[in-house]
Amino acid sequence: MIKSIRSGLWTCSRCLRQASRARGNQTRWASSGSGAVTLPRPHIPIDHSPPDLKHDDALLRQIFDSPQTLKDSVKPLFNYATGQNVGLFRNKYLTSPQGFLTFADVTIKRARKLVAKVLNASTLDEYKAIVRDMDRLSDMLCRVLDVSDFVRVTHPDAKIQEAASQAWSLVYQYMNQLNTETGLSDQLGKALANPDVMGSWNEEEQTVAKLLQEDFMKSAVHLPKESRDRFVDLAQNISDLGSYFVQDIQPEQPYIELPSSLMYGMDPRMAQKYTRLGKIRLPTMSPEATVALRSVHDENARKAIYYATRTASSRSIRILEAMLKARAELATLSGFKSYGHMALHEKMMAKTPESVSQFLLALSKNNGPLVKEEITDLIREKTKKLHEAATNIQPWDREYYMESIRTSMRSRRRDDDVLSAYFSLGTVMQGLSRLFTRLYGIRFVHRETLPGETWHPEVRRLDVISDTDGHVAVLYCDLFYREDKSPNPAHFTVRCSREISKAEIQEVAERNSEGEDVEGLPEFESPIEAANDGMHVSGQSSSGSVKQLPTIALICDFEEKQGRRGPALLDYYQMETLFHEMGHAIHSFLARTSLQNVAGTRCATDLAELPSTLMEHFCADPSVLALFARHHITDAPLPYEMVVHKLHVARRFEASDRENQIILAILDQEYHSSLPSHEGFNSTKTFLDIQKRFGALPPDPLGTRWQGFFGHLVGYGSTYYSYLFDQVLSKRVWQVVFSSGQNGAALDRANGERLKEGLLKWGASRDPWRCLSDALQDERLVNGDEKAMRLVGSWVAKDQFHE
């Protein structure tokens, strides 16, 4: 299969819980040639001074903190009429809406030529080249799909969005056709069956060949044409239904209207904003409704709010169930017992739904007693508030009494919570650069953008510079809230790392000299530039090859200071979110693969969350915070005991929060079992039954249907367990590789190199269990079998979450 059917967007479960010129027909060369973070022991941190580096990272802080520095550095966005722009991400095709369609047209025509080359392969050398030719084919298509996927959900210009959507659809349809045609699969099979061909491939090439073969099997390529055509129709239908589901998530009841007299306890300013004629009218899908559920004293009012916020529209449920049934049919068509078996087979660390269940049941068993302790505390708090003995907690009581206990904990602190004063956006970005310098020898360097390079004036570009390899990646940061922008933090891979061979560069030069039958091609200054569409590449190696640099877009929704006076200040969880997202990015920065199919975060989904979740441990470590956390006015270092208290309050009901995630992970497994193919499948009944079976907390009442809000079912079908799985793995890495941060281990270069060499640099080019085994130096994991899964389950003990 040329490309796994997944988005270029990398946004994980934790992320989404944070609450978002033509010149004829020929190109001319100007020249030839080429979560579960441990609470550290409280102490006052040592102020680690920045290292003696050649660069000065002061500009990094200024560019994010100083409005004037930002204003001076901003270049105008591109102008369609004058054409004076370098193209979005410096992709010279993307200078106008029409450019997206040209890019798609060029890509499909070039892809057809490459397909013909693979289909006509007959000699030993031609078969040896097949795996790299097919990887290149995948990269061609992903170049359009990934940038279009990002643009259609992020760009503020509706014309650009529409053009990107059209380009995405054209290439996606072509990709699905390729994935169900037998020729490519047959040729790959012949190559894999030839010992001389297999013997000539390195480990990475063999891995990619096997991944492609597995994906072809999942695409029903071995079936009769009628079945393959049905597969294409189903895949398109599932994609459409997924888009409809995510875009159309709505509650059955758009507004919650209650007498203002019942809303005592709600913030008076908030109440006044929504009060008309003695009634408060809250939008159901609003932060205010969530806050009201935690603060309103009247139980009946909370009950009404709970029902409204837990009941998705019947339309959302119909779309969801149609998608689940289509997925079940797709899996059956491909020869799998269920969609879960299909999604996990050979692509995930957990390999089978049975292994996932083993892990989730072990986690639930160990977490259950902790939840019961928290429920006892809630009943005790309810008794105290009601002045009478309480025997249970209702679903609409939970958030209210949790917040009551947290408020009491906060009130015992004499000093105000002023943590954000120590976390200006600029200092946090500076701290991340300093941390990565110490661990991995890479740093962020601000680079001015050119007209047309970005999609908004506030987007800032950072080049990622290695002390050994030079320029290794490009990072675009769009970190501030806008009304026309998704509120969910996200990591987008706009372009993956891949080696561009000398032969490819020569082919581009020859294509230019012969002319190409495509309208609207841009000008390029060299074949090397054309080989990567104008985007950045590494320096040319002795073999004549170059690497297209990974290009990442990081999206957050931080609030700017009103009137732009002073820097944007982040609360602790916004700072943690930025660390988390950078964990995804670092995986792309450090991966040293040659083939696109195994680059960076294209690894197993249940491994991809490990680097990001691990970063949550770093941002709670005193030695790491001492790198950067200083008061934005006085420059005083952060009093670390404030962090200890903050985390203690926030994690007061961590077990209950974890139980909810376990239930959702089990629900995801059930929804992607054979169940949806049965007559009378009812997604609501399934959800409520799972809550009753696996929850110590009270289940949702009849009449609710929260699953219609579960947007992760689209991108995380049968793999939602990954975040919980990686919580366990990242905790183990933090303990074993970084010694839980003791004695400065969180800043030790040797530890960073151990993680990079053992795990991060491989992307998906090496078996993830072997990577984990190498990083942890634990041979018991290397086979990734049921024994290894049980071993990971054994790490889920009480002290896994409470040290």
N, C-alpha and C positions, 0 to 999 in steps of 0.2 A: 504494500500500500504506500502510495507516494507521500501522504501526510496523514498522520492520525487526525481524526476529526475532532479538533479541539481549537480553541481560540488562542491567539497570540497573547491574550490577556492572561496574566497570572495573578489571580486574586483569591486568597484563601479564605477559609471559614472564619478565621480570627479577624482578617482584614474587614470582612463585610459586617462584622458585628460592631465595628466602630461607626458610631454615628456622629462622604463623599465625594523652446521656441522653435517653432518649425523653421527649417532651412531646407526646403525641397524634400526629397525622399531619402536623403543620404546624410549620415553623420560625418562631420568633418573634423579631423584632428588638428589641433594647433601645433602639435609636435609629435614625433614618432617615438617608438620605444615604449618602453614601458612607463504561654500560659501558665505554663506551669513553672513559673519562676520561683526559685528558692529564696526565702527571706534571709539575707546575709546577717551575720552577727554585727550589731551596731558598734561603730567606733568612729572617731573623727578621722577622715581620710587624710592621707599625705598628699600634699599638692605636687603632683608630678609635673615638672616643667616640660614644655614641648621639646622634642629631640632636636639635635643640631643638624637640621636638614638644609639643603641648598635653597629650597623655596621658602617663601614667607607666607604662612597661611592666614595672616591678618586680613587679606583681601577676601578670603572665603567667608569670614564672619561679616565683613562690611557689605558684601554683595547681597546677603540675605537680611541683614539688619538695618542698613542705612538706606532710607528712601532716596536720598540724593545720589548715592553711589549707584543704586539701581537705575534711577532716571538717566544718569549719564551714560550708562552702559547699554540701554535699550535701543535697538535699531527698529525702524518702522517695519510693520508687517508688509507682506508683498502686495503689489498693486497689479490687478489683472490687466488693466489697460496698458500700462507701460512695460509690463513684463520684467521689471527690474527686480528680480528675486532669484535666489539660488535653489529654490524648491524646498518643500517641507522636508526636514531632516537632511537637507542638502541633496535630496534625491531630485535630479534635474528633470525628471518627468513630472513631478508634482508641483508645478508652478501655477496651475489653474484647475478648475473642476474637470475640464476635458482631459487634462493630463492623466488623471486616474484611469480613464477609459483607454487612453493610448497605452498606458503602462500595462493594463490587462491584455490589450490586443497584441502588443509586442511579445508579452510573456507567453501567451498561448501559441503564437506562431513559432517562437523559438522552441517551446516545449515540444511541439509536434515534430520538429526536426530531430530533437534529441531522442524522442520516442522511436522514431524511424531508425536511428542509429542502433539503439538497443535491440529492436526487433530483428534487424539484419545482421546482428553479431553472429559470426560463424567460426572465427579463428580463436586459438587459445588466448592470444593477446587481447582480442576484443572481449572475450568472456572475462578475463581478468579485470577489464576496465568497467564491467557492468555495475558493480556496487557503487563506484564513485560517480558513474553517469546517472544512476538512479537517485543518488543522494543529491546531485546537482539539480536534477529534475524537481525533486522535492523542494530544494531551496528556491528555485525559480518561482514556484507557485506560492511558497510561503512569503516571499518578498512582497507579493501583492496582497495576500490574505492578511498577513499580520499588520501591515501598516494601515490597510483599509479597515480592519477590525478596530484598531485604535481610533482612527479618525472618525468613523461613523458614530462612535459613542462619546467622543471628547471634544471634537472641533466645534467652535462656536458658530461657524458659517454653515447655514442650512444647505447651500448649494454644494459645498465641499462634502458635507455629510452624505447627501444624496448620491453624488458621483462615486464616493468611496463605497457606498452600499451596492451600487450597480457593478463596480469593478469586483467587489468581493463575490457577488452572486455569479458573475461570469466565470471566474476562476474556480470557485467552489464546485460549480456544476461540471466543469471540465475535469477537475480532480476526481470527482465521484465516478465519472465515466472511465477514467484511466484505472481506477481501483477495481473495476469489475470486468475489465477486458483481460482475456486469458493470456495474450501474447507476452506481456511484461512478466507476469507470474511464471509462465513456462520458461522463459529465458533465464530468469533468476534461479529457478529450480535446476536447470541444466548446469548453471555455474556452480551451485552449491553441491551438486552431485559429482563434480569433477575434482578429484584429489589434487591435481596440479593447480587448479584455480584456487581452491581453498588454501593450499599450502603457500600460495603467493600473497595471500591477504594477511595483514597484521590483525592484532586483536580487535582494534576498533572497526576495521572493515568487516571482519567476521560477525561482530555484534550487530552492525547495521544491516548486513545481509539477512541475518536471522530475524531481526525486528521487521524488516520489510516483508519477508516471507510470512511471518505470523500475521501481519496486518492484511496481507492479501487473503489469507484464509478467513479472517474475520469479515472480509468484504464479499464472501460467498462466491469467490472467483472460480471455485471448483464446480459450481452448479450449472445446470442448463441455462441458456440465455434468458428464458422467461423468468427464471428465479433471480438471475442477476439484475434484470430490468426492475423486478419488484424490489430488490435490495436498494437500488438507486432511488426509486420513488419513496421507499420508507425512510431512507437516510435524509432525503430532502424534507419529507414531512416532519420527521423528528426535529430537524433543525428549525423549521418554521414554527412548530408548536412550542419549542423551547424559547424562541424569541418572543412569541406572543405571550407566553406565561410570565416571563420576566418583565416585559414591558407593560403588562396589563394587570399586575398584582394589585388587587383592590379589595377593601373590606365590603362585606354585604351592606353595612351601615356606614355611609361616608362621614356622618357627624354624630357626635354624642351630645344630646341636649338634655340638661338636667336643671332643676331649680337651683339658683345660686345659693339658697339657704342650705342645701345638702353638701356644698363643696367647701365647707370650712376645713381649713388646714392647707388649702392650696395657696400658693404665692399670691398675695393680693394684687400685685401688678399684672400677673398673668391672668388672674380672674377678671380684673377690670377690662383687659384687652378683649376678652371673649364674651363679656356679659352684655346682653341686650334684653330690656324689658323683664328683668328679674330672672333671666335664664342664662346659663353658660352653655355655649355651643362650641365644642372642641372638635377639630378635625380628627377623625379616628386614627389616621396614619400620621400622627404628629408627635414630636418629643414632648409636647405639653400633656398629651394624654398619658404618656408613660410616666411623667412626673406626677400627674394627678393620682395615678394608681398607687404611688408610693406615699402620698402625703395626705389625701383626703380621709378624714376621720370616719365619715358615715359609711358603714359596711354596705348598705344597699347601693349607694352611689358607686363604690368601688366595684361591686358586683356588675353593675350596668356597664361600667368602663371595661371591665375584664371581658365580658361577653362580646362587646363590640370589637375590641382589639384582638380577640382570638377567633374571630369568625370571618373567614375569607369569603369573597363573593362566590356564588354558585358557578359563575362563568369561569373563574379561576380554577375551580375544582374540576370542571368538565375538561378544560384544556390540559390540566395536569394528568388526569386519568387517561385521556387520549394519548398523551405522550408516553406514559408508562406502558400502555397496551401496545403501542407501536414499537417500543424498545423490546418488549417481550417477543413480538413477532419477528423482529429483526434478528434476535439471538437464535430463535428456533430455525429460521431460514439459514443461518450460518452454521448450524449443527451444534449449538450449545444448549445446555439444560436451561439456562436463564441468561438474562442480560448481565447479571453479576458475574457469572462464570466467564462470559465473553469479555467483559471489561477488565477483569483481574488476570486473565490467563496470560502468563509470560510477560506481563507488563508492569506488575506490581510486586512489591516485596512479599505481600501476603498471599499472592498467587491464586487463592480460592476463597469463595464465600465462607467455607467451613473454617478456614484459618482465621478469617476476620471475626467470625462468631466466637471462636475460642478466645481471641484477644479481648473482645468486648465483654464477654461473660466474666472473664477473670477481673477485668477492670471494675465491672459493676459489683462483683462480689467484695472486692477490697474497698470500694468506695461506699457501699451501702451503710456500714456501721457509722461512718463519719456523717452521712446525711441524717441518720436517726438522731445523732447527738445534736445536730443543728435544729432538727424539728423540735426536740425537747426544749431547746433554748427559745424557739419561737412561741411555743405554747406557754412557757413561763412568762415571756414578755406580754403575750395576749392577756394572761391572767392579771398581770400587774396593771395593764392599761384599762381593762374592763372592771377591775375591782371585784371579780368573781372568778371562780374556778373554770378554766377552759380545758376542754378535753381533746380538741382537734384544731387543725388549721385548714381553712377553706382555700381554694386556689387563689381567690382574690385577696386573701390575707397575707400571702407569702411576702410579696414585695413591700407591703406596708410595714409589717413587723420587722423585716430585715432592716429597712431604712431606719426604723425607730431605734434599733440596737446600735446601728452604725452612728446615728446622730448622738447617742449617749456617749459612745466612745470618742467622738470628735470633741464633745463639749468638755471632756476631762483634760483636754490640752489647753494650756493658757495662751500659747502663741497662735496667731492666726496662720492658716494654711497659705503660705506665700511661696510655695515651691516654684510657681511659674516665673517668678522674678529671676530665678537662676537658670531658666531654660529658654533664653531667647533662641529663635530659630537659627540665627547665625552661629551661636555658640554650640548648638547641638550638631549642626553640620560640620563645624570645625572639630568637634569632639569625635565624630564618626571618622573623619579623615585621619585624625591622630591615632585613633584606635586601630584602623586598618593599616596605618604605617607601621605600627609596632608589631602587629600580628602577622601581616602578609607582605609588607614592603610596598604597599600601594597607597596613593594619596589622590585627593581631589584637587584639581586646578581649574579655576574659573576661566572660561573662554567666551569672548564676545560672540554673539550670534550675528549672522548676516541677514539682510532683508529677505523674508520669506522662509527662513529656516524654522521658525516656531509658529505655533498656532495662537499665541496670545502674548502681549507685551511683557507679562510678568513671568513667563517661562524662562528659567535660567539653565544654562548649559555648563556642565562640568566634564572635563576630560579626566579619565582615570589613568594615572601614570604609575607604572611599575618601576622600581629602582633597578630591575634587571632587564625587563622587556620593553621599556618605553611606553608608548601610548597603547593601551590595551582595550579601552572601551569608551563609549560616549554615553553620558547620562543627562537626560533632560528632566528638570524638576519643575512641576506645576503643582505648587503646594498650597495655594490659597483658595478659599471658598469663592465660588461664583454661582449665581442662580442657574446658569445654563450648563452646569457641569455636574457630573455624578458626584454624590456626597461620599462615596465609598473609596477608601484608600485602595490603591491598586498598583501592581507592577506589570507593565506591558513590555514584552520583548518585541520591539519593532523590527529588528533584524538580528538573526543569530550569527554567532561566529562560524566561519567556515574557511577552509583553505581554497584559494583560487589558484589553480595550477598554471604553470607557464604555457601549457598547451591551450588552456581556455583563453588566456590573454592573447595568444597568437591568433586564435580563432576569431576573437573580436576584431583584431586588426584586419584580418582577411575579409571578414564580413563587411567591414567598412569600405575596403577597396573595391569590393564587388557590388556594393550598393545593397539596400534592403528594402523590400517592398512593404514599407510601413509608413503611413502618413504621420507627420508631426514629431519626428525624432528630434531630441535636443542635441546641442553641441557638447562634445566632451573634449578635454584637452589632451587626453592620452588613452590608449587602450586599457590601461590599468584603471583609470577613472571610470571608463565606460563599463568595465567588467563588474563594477559595484554600483552602477547607476549614479555615480557622482558622490556617493557616501564614502566614509573614511575607511581606509585600509591600513594595515601595518606596513612597515618597511619591507622591501623586496629581499627575499632570502637568497642564499648562494645558489639554490636550485632554480631561482627565477619565479617562485611562487610568492603570493602575498596572502594575507588573511583579511577577510572582511571583518571589521571590528563589531563586536556586539553593541547594539544601540538600544538603550533602555529608556523608557519613559516612566517616571514615578509620579503618581497622582495622589494628592491629599486634599483635605478641605479645611485647613487651618484658617482661623479668623485673623484678618489684619487689624492692627490697631486703628481705631477710628481717626480719620483725618491723616493717617500715615505718620502720626507723631510718635516716634519711638519704635523700637523693634516689635515684631510679633512675638508674644510670649506664649509658650506651650505649657499646658498642664502636664502632669507626669505621664498620663496615658497617651497623650498626643506624642510626647517624646518617645514613649515605648513603641507606639505605632510606627514612627519614623525608623527606629532601630529595627523593628520587625521587617518592614518593607525593604530596608537596606540588606537584610539577610537574604532575601530573594535575589537582590541585585548582585551581591557579592558572589553568588553561585555562578552567575553569568560572567562576571568579571574574571574569575579565577579559573574557569574551565579551560583546559588546554587541549581541546579536541580539534580534529581536522575536518570532520564531517558534520553537516548541519543536523542530521537526525538525532544526534546524541549530544548536542550543545547545551550546556548550562542547565536550566530548569526543565529541559525536555526529558529529564530523568523520570523514574517512577514517581507517581503522585505521592505515594506514601513515604518517599524520601525527600521530596522537594520542600516539604514544610520544616525539615530538620534545621537547615541553616537559619531560617527566619525565626523559628521558635527559640533556637539557641541564643539569638541576639537579645531576647528578653531577659536572659540571665545576665548578660553583659551590662545592660543598662541599669540593673539593680545592684551592680557591684561597686563598692566604695572606691576602689582604685581607678575604675573606668570613669566614674562620675567626677573624680578629682581631676581628670584630664581637661574638663571643660566647664563644669557646672559652677559658675560664678555669677554673682549678682550683676544684673545688666547696668546698674548705676554705680554701685560702690565697689564692684569687683571683689567683694568678699566671697570666700569659698562657701559652698553649700554645707550647712550643718546636717550631717548625714542622718542624725536621729529623726529628722523630719521625714525622710524617705522611709525609714523603718516604720514609723507610725502610719504613714499613708498606706503602705502596703498591708500592714496589719489590719487596718480598717477595711480596705478593699477586698481582702481575701478572707474576711470573716465568715462568709458562706460559700467558700470555694467548692466544697463538696457538692452542694446543691446545684451550683452552676454546672459542675462537671456531670452530674446525673442527667441534666437536661441534654448535654452534648452526647452522652452515651445513648440516651433514648432516641435522639435524632439519627445517630449513626446506625442504630439497630433498625429504625424505621426505613432508612435509606436502603439497607440490605433487604428488608422485606419487600419494599416497592420494586426492587430489581431482582427478585426471585421469580419463580414461575407463577406467583400469585396473580399478577394482573391479567394473565391469559385465561384465568378461570371465569366462568360465567358468574355474574353477580358481584364482581370485585368492587369493593367499597373502600376507598382510601381513608375515609373518616373513621370507619369502624376499625380498620387496621391500626390507625394511629392511637385511638383511645384504648384498644386492647393492649398495645405495647406499653403505654403509660401505666396501665394497671399491673401488668406483669413485672415490669422492671423498675418501677418508680416507688420510692419510699414516700415521696411527696404526693399530695392528692392529685389525681388526674383531672384533666379538663372535664367540665360538665357536658352532658348531652346537649346538642344544639350548636356547639362550637365546631369549627373545622380549621384549625390553625395551619394545617399542612399546605393550604393554598398560599401561604406567605413564604414557604420554604424554597426560596429561589436557588439555593445551592444544588437542588436536585437536578438542575439543568447541566451545570458544568461539572458537578461532582457525582454524577450517577454511579452509585455503588461504591464510591471511594470517599465518602464523607468522614469515615473513620480515621482518615489520614492524619488530621490534626491531633487527635487524641493519641494516636500511635507515635507521632513524632514528638509529642510532649514527653513521652516516656524515653524515647531515644535521645532527645536533646538533653534531658536531665542526666542521662547516663554519660553522654559526652562531656557535659559540664563537670560532672563529678570525676570522671576518669582522666580526660585529656587536660582539663583546666583546673583540676583539684579544687573545684567549687570556689575558685577565686582566691584561695588561701595563699598568703605570702607573695602576692603580686602575680600569681599564675595566670590571671586573666590578661596580663599584658606581656607575657613571655613569648618572644618570637619563636622559640623552639616549639612551643605548644601550637602556635598558629601554623607553623610549617608542618607539623604532624597532621593536623586536620586537613590542610590543603593537599598534602601529598597523598594522604590516605583516602580522602573522600572528595573534596571539593573540585579538584582539577580534572576529575574523570567525567563529569557530566553524567551521561548515560552510557558511556563507552565501556564500562566495566560493571559486572554484576553488583548491585547495591549491597548485597549481603557481604560480599568480599570487601567492598569499600568500608563498610561498617566494622567488619572484623579487623581490617588493617588499622583503622583509626583508633579503635578501642584495644587493639592488640589482644583480641579474644578469638581464638581459633574455633571455639564452639559455635560461632555464628556463620562460619564461612559457607556452609552448605545451604543455608536458608530453608531448611526443612522444618517439619513440625517440631522437632526438638529445639530448633532455634527460636521458633515462635513461642513455644512454652517458656523458654528461657527469658525472652522479653517480657512475657506475662509475669514471670516471677519477680521482675523488677518493680512491679506495681504493688508496692506495699504501703503501709500507712505512712512511713517516713518518706515515701516518694514525693508526697505533697506537703508534709508538715515536718520541717526540720527544726 
